[in-house]
């Protein structure tokens, strides 16, 4: 004989897991959507790190935290002198920051174009600048994509201020992730 209450309870729990998973996938897809985003042709992009002299990163060791939800690697950095928690994402070409941590008014920033092809959630991203400090390395006026990260914070059940992308990691010769020791080493040599 069928037990409807037990089956419904299991079903509701499964739907909750699926909804949380879909929210995380949507939030992470937002990052994918902006991987190839370009500044609009009509608006001049803010000066980028590429036009300024590159910082001389030193060997930097950061402690890392693993998100208990989905296992994301979290790192603590400074954005415009304020502490921030970013997800380390080697698949993201561009560093993404929330408007709150940048202290920027998105209405005044040039809109980033969404990709025409590829996968991802299409959202509202803007080009901005921020000063990032990671260990002893500093990037002044670094061009970043400014995107609302509230859905990402809700999905991970933790304040997430953005995503540390490949544009920063490329300034180092190597990136060593030691999950057992809970540290990331960024090396200049």
C-alpha positions as CSV (number, residue, x, y, z in Angstrom):
1,X,0.0,0.0,0.0
2,X,1.2,3.5,-0.9
3,X,2.1,6.0,1.9
4,X,1.3,9.4,0.4
5,X,2.6,11.5,3.4
6,X,6.1,9.9,3.3
7,X,6.3,10.2,-0.4
8,X,5.2,13.9,-0.4
9,X,7.7,14.8,2.3
10,X,10.5,13.2,0.3
11,X,9.3,14.9,-2.8
12,X,9.2,18.3,-1.1
13,X,12.8,17.8,0.2
14,X,13.9,16.9,-3.3
15,X,12.3,20.0,-4.8
16,X,14.0,22.1,-2.2
17,X,17.4,20.6,-3.2
18,X,16.6,21.1,-6.8
19,X,15.5,24.7,-6.3
20,X,18.7,25.5,-4.4
21,X,20.8,23.8,-7.0
22,X,19.1,25.7,-9.8
23,X,19.7,29.0,-8.0
24,X,23.4,28.2,-7.6
25,X,23.6,27.1,-11.3
26,X,21.9,30.3,-12.3
27,X,24.2,32.5,-10.2
28,X,27.3,30.7,-11.5
29,X,25.9,30.9,-15.1
30,X,25.7,34.7,-14.6
31,X,29.5,34.6,-14.3
32,X,29.8,32.5,-17.5
33,X,27.5,34.9,-19.3
34,X,29.9,37.8,-18.7
35,X,33.1,35.9,-19.5
36,X,33.2,37.2,-23.0
37,X,31.3,40.4,-22.3
38,X,32.8,43.5,-23.9
39,X,32.4,47.1,-23.0
40,X,29.8,48.8,-25.2
41,X,31.2,50.4,-28.4
42,X,29.5,53.7,-27.9
43,X,30.8,54.2,-24.3
44,X,34.5,54.4,-23.6
45,X,35.4,51.7,-21.1
46,X,37.2,52.8,-18.0
47,X,41.0,52.6,-18.2
48,X,41.9,49.0,-17.8
49,X,44.7,47.3,-16.0
50,X,46.2,46.5,-19.4
51,X,46.9,50.1,-20.2
52,X,48.5,50.7,-16.8
53,X,51.8,49.2,-15.7
54,X,51.2,45.7,-14.3
55,X,51.8,45.3,-10.6
56,X,54.8,43.4,-9.5
57,X,53.1,40.6,-7.5
58,X,55.2,39.0,-4.9
59,X,54.8,35.5,-3.6
60,X,51.5,35.6,-1.8
61,X,50.0,33.0,0.5
62,X,46.3,33.2,1.3
63,X,44.2,31.1,3.5
64,X,41.3,29.6,1.8
65,X,37.9,28.5,3.0
66,X,35.7,25.9,1.4
67,X,32.0,26.7,1.1
68,X,30.1,23.9,2.8
69,X,27.5,24.4,0.0
70,X,28.9,23.3,-3.3
71,X,32.6,23.2,-2.3
72,X,33.5,26.6,-3.8
73,X,36.9,27.9,-2.8
74,X,36.6,31.3,-1.0
75,X,39.4,33.8,-0.5
76,X,39.5,36.9,1.6
77,X,40.9,40.1,-0.1
78,X,40.5,43.8,0.2
79,X,38.4,45.9,-2.3
80,X,38.9,49.6,-2.0
81,X,40.3,49.1,1.5
82,X,37.3,47.0,2.7
83,X,37.4,43.3,3.5
84,X,35.7,41.1,0.9
85,X,35.1,37.4,0.2
86,X,35.5,36.2,-3.3
87,X,35.0,32.8,-5.0
88,X,38.1,31.7,-6.8
89,X,37.0,30.9,-10.3
90,X,39.7,30.0,-12.8
91,X,37.0,29.7,-15.5
92,X,36.0,33.4,-15.2
93,X,38.1,35.6,-17.5
94,X,37.1,38.7,-15.6
95,X,37.0,39.5,-11.9
96,X,33.4,40.3,-10.8
97,X,32.5,42.5,-7.8
98,X,29.3,43.5,-6.2
99,X,28.3,47.2,-6.3
100,X,28.2,47.2,-2.5
101,X,31.8,46.1,-2.0
102,X,33.0,48.5,-4.8
103,X,31.0,51.4,-3.5
104,X,29.9,52.2,-7.1
105,X,26.6,53.4,-8.4
106,X,25.8,51.0,-11.3
107,X,23.5,53.6,-12.9
108,X,26.6,55.7,-13.7
109,X,28.7,52.8,-15.2
110,X,28.8,51.7,-18.8
111,X,26.8,48.6,-19.5
112,X,28.6,45.4,-20.5
113,X,27.3,43.5,-23.5
114,X,26.0,40.0,-22.9
115,X,27.4,37.3,-25.0
116,X,25.6,36.5,-28.2
117,X,26.6,32.9,-28.2
118,X,27.3,30.4,-25.5
119,X,25.6,29.4,-22.3
120,X,24.8,31.4,-19.2
121,X,22.3,33.6,-17.5
122,X,21.9,37.0,-19.1
123,X,22.0,39.7,-16.4
124,X,22.9,43.3,-15.9
125,X,26.7,43.8,-15.7
126,X,28.5,47.1,-15.7
127,X,32.2,48.0,-16.2
128,X,33.8,49.7,-13.2
129,X,37.1,50.1,-11.4
130,X,38.3,49.1,-8.0
131,X,41.5,48.7,-6.1
132,X,42.1,45.1,-5.2
133,X,44.6,44.0,-2.5
134,X,45.5,40.4,-2.4
135,X,48.2,39.7,0.2
136,X,51.0,42.1,-0.6
137,X,49.9,42.7,-4.2
138,X,47.8,45.7,-5.1
139,X,45.9,46.4,-8.4
140,X,44.9,50.1,-8.5
141,X,42.0,51.1,-10.8
142,X,41.5,47.5,-11.9
143,X,38.8,47.1,-14.5
144,X,36.2,44.8,-13.1
145,X,32.7,43.7,-14.0
146,X,30.2,45.0,-11.4
147,X,27.3,42.6,-10.9
148,X,24.7,42.0,-8.2
149,X,25.9,39.0,-6.2
150,X,22.9,38.7,-3.8
151,X,21.6,35.5,-5.5
152,X,25.0,34.0,-5.2
153,X,25.2,34.9,-1.5
154,X,21.7,33.4,-0.9
155,X,22.7,30.2,-2.7
156,X,25.9,29.7,-0.7
157,X,24.2,30.9,2.5
158,X,27.2,33.3,3.0
159,X,28.1,36.8,2.0
160,X,29.9,36.6,-1.3
161,X,31.3,39.9,-2.7
162,X,32.3,38.6,-6.1
163,X,34.5,36.3,-8.1
164,X,38.3,36.4,-8.4
165,X,38.9,35.7,-12.1
166,X,41.7,34.7,-14.4
167,X,42.6,38.4,-15.1
168,X,44.2,38.6,-11.7
169,X,45.6,35.1,-11.6
170,X,47.4,35.7,-15.0
171,X,49.7,38.2,-13.3
172,X,51.3,35.4,-11.3
173,X,53.6,32.7,-12.7
174,X,51.9,29.9,-10.7
175,X,48.8,29.3,-8.6
176,X,49.1,26.4,-6.1
177,X,45.9,25.3,-4.3
178,X,46.5,23.1,-1.3
179,X,43.1,22.0,0.0
180,X,44.6,20.0,2.8
181,X,46.6,22.9,4.2
182,X,43.7,25.3,3.3
183,X,46.0,27.7,1.5
184,X,46.6,29.2,-2.0
185,X,50.1,30.2,-3.0
186,X,50.4,32.8,-5.8
187,X,54.0,32.9,-7.1
188,X,55.9,35.4,-9.2
189,X,58.6,33.0,-10.3
